[in-house]
């Protein structure tokens, strides 16, 4: 029953609204506090730099679900870091070789691609340890990176939230009505 007797009763929510629209809206608005956004960006950026090509989207998805992070933000950060991901893979491989005292193995891209597609087990025997060394380098640096990004972003995001709350006019709570907030 509506709170105001003159207000008409709202129709019941449809299956489409309950099962499709509501989860999408919840996903887009999940994690909107400055702390949660900073955590999402810092963890997303850390995972986006994982040194195994082709795994970051799935890792961001899984970690985002487990930690209840904002999926659109974490995936956007993942894709935005793609230009530095490839050079960092090279750097982590070289650092892993240095850290573990392994000799540098030069290889040609054509040979690497043929080996990967024609004999994947041979590829893992040849390059599996190199990938593992790069993952170890990433695992050593990941906590420092995450904490650094979080603490750099948090004050900025808090200030943006403060300014947003003081500058934007107060809108009625959109959850109380099905109408959109008024446009200024």
PEDAWO-V198358 format. One line per field, one symbol per residue. burial: 1 if it has 9 or more other C-alpha atoms within 8 Angstrom, else 0. Layout:
# PEDAWO-V198358
burial: ???
This chain:
# PEDAWO-V198358
burial: 0000000000000000110111100011011001111111111111111111000110111011100011101110110011001001100111111100000000000001011100110111000111101111110001001110110011001100100000000000010000000000
